[in-house]
Amino acid sequence: MEKYIVNGGKKLSGRVRVHGAKNAVLPIMAASILSGDKCRVFDCPKLSDVKNTMKILERLGCEVILSDDILEIDSQGIKAWEISEELMREMRSSIIFLGALVSKMGRARLCAPGGCELGNRPIDLHLKALKQLGIEIREENGFIEATAERMHPADIHLDFPSVGATENIILASVCIRGETTVSNAAKEPEITDMCDFLNKMGADIEGAGTEFIRIKGVPHLHGAQHKVVPDRIVAATLMCSAMTTKSEIELLNVRSEHLGAIVSVLRDCGAKIEFFRDKMYIRAPEKIKSTDMIKTQVYPGFPTDAQSPVMAALCFSQGTSVIVENIFESRYKIIPELSKMGADILQDGRVAVIKGSSLCGAHVRAMDLRGGAALTVAALGADGQSEISGVHYIERGYVQLDNMLREIGADIKSI
């Protein structure tokens, strides 16, 4: 699909299920090659990023089948250790294959990864950490080549709690004899999910979800089955959709413990939110309250991936709100597009000041994954019809977002 056509102003109601998390399943797919065996992953979302990762696995020699939401990976035939530039350029998260390939094959060759253009996201932390494990890194003509003839355990401190660097350290060290530790590790739920999968494969990892992770190397791993955690950013997007349409909806397959920072902000804006086991009810206020300050932070702080959808919701608030983007400096590409819809947003560097008002339909273009979803959130609450192009960005992280929204009454179609 290339465009969404959204007729705004229609209330939503009913229930919709949140699918498995993109940011959990991708590292799990990379981790599967360490088994040299058959793995099965449940609730795997059919996203373009997942399909690209399947291509990487196939090029490496794995057999991969995705049927409904069940992903089967057989890595017994893995033979390659190089990922083509064509596949690496498609998405940033492909860098996690660096640690997995070095661990499994003893070497890896890949180029600097691509993905959404969110500003400078250096992989220096990854390379520095892998060098501490005895991995030799050579960078030449835009390619990274890693060899592991004398890998050894290490005590690694991350200067910043990078999700990708934490994942790469774990994947590289899980079969190194001895004990490796990571301090100032990232604590995101998706890391915990990957570690749960690895432990089912026979790994010995403790402390996932905390700032200190201990990896005791094991001689080998084996196949396993695992269900991916729900996608907390998809949940946040649907919650913001309820806010802009002044609606009440029910979300299925959510983890309340993963949504704390988002729930706190939306409650401050007047939403009524209740959890019952793996379900959540949200009732939006008739008038959204503004909020003094939202600062994006590493988990468990407010997630940068939820910043754009929340900004879209705040465009409908009563008063002035402030957002400070501390993670990605180019996360504000959505502002000019929201302005076409009548939003009053002033940006100064990493600070955005949003003066609430009403929005009207317009022709806008998605510039990145979360920005595209946020434009959809804004279009649902706007007066009139909106046309959103660049839907391929949205498809990187949402399984048929238009269908999910139609299930709860949105007037949206794809062309």
C-alpha angles and dihedrals in degrees: 000000000000105000143025119216109203127185103200134208097057119129119236126222140164133046135304132184122236112225129222119295119269092206091053101044096050096060089041089057090051091047091054092074090066090068097062082208143079119299130183123204121194128207091023108169118231096234130152089244090054091050091050090050089050088056090052091051092048092050088052090056103264126134110232131185127176113191117174100318098329116104119197120193124185110188097174090108098048109140109148129081101185128085117204122244089238093063097037092055092059098072142009095225092068087086088081088074088071094074094037095050095045089051095046104034103022092239142045138191124193141138129246106289128248133206132127116355100244098147133265112354106165121195093211091114090057094050095044091052095047090051088056087060090058095260114145113226125197122183118196134157093348094311131111119213120187129187128186112198096138108026116169138171120269144181103243127192116194116217087211126020094248116182094210095046091049090051093047092051091051094047092047097046104038092096099034111115109247133026126309122189132196120201123192086024122172112263102202117144089238090064090051089051092052091049091049088054092048091049089053086054090056102270122141107224125155132183101030108162092034132085092254120060125182121201118191108196119238127198096241145346133226140206122291145174124237141171115222119235118250118271107257093193092054087051090050091050092052090047090053089049088058089050097053092047096043089236143146117229140162123230121204126203100028134141112221091200090061096052103052100117094043093047091049092055095046092047088053086054090056104266121145108222128180132175128210112181104297095350131088132195121201126185115187122216122246087239119034113222119226120240128225101224138354116186119188112227141164115279130323085030124081108302120240089219090064094047098088097049090047090049088054090053092048089057085075096048131114106248137358127318132189129213126188115197108207100167112048120024094203097052090107097073086111094067098081089048093050088048089060086061092052101267117156105218127154117197125198110175108297093351124090123188113200121197108198120236139132122289131217131209119273144158106269137166131224111234097183141001102274093034090056092051090048092053087054090051090051093046091054090061098036126102112253133357128330129193116206118193127187093058090156087078091056091050089062091073110014127063103225096326089186091058092048090053093045089055088065097042107273118151097229133132137177125231 
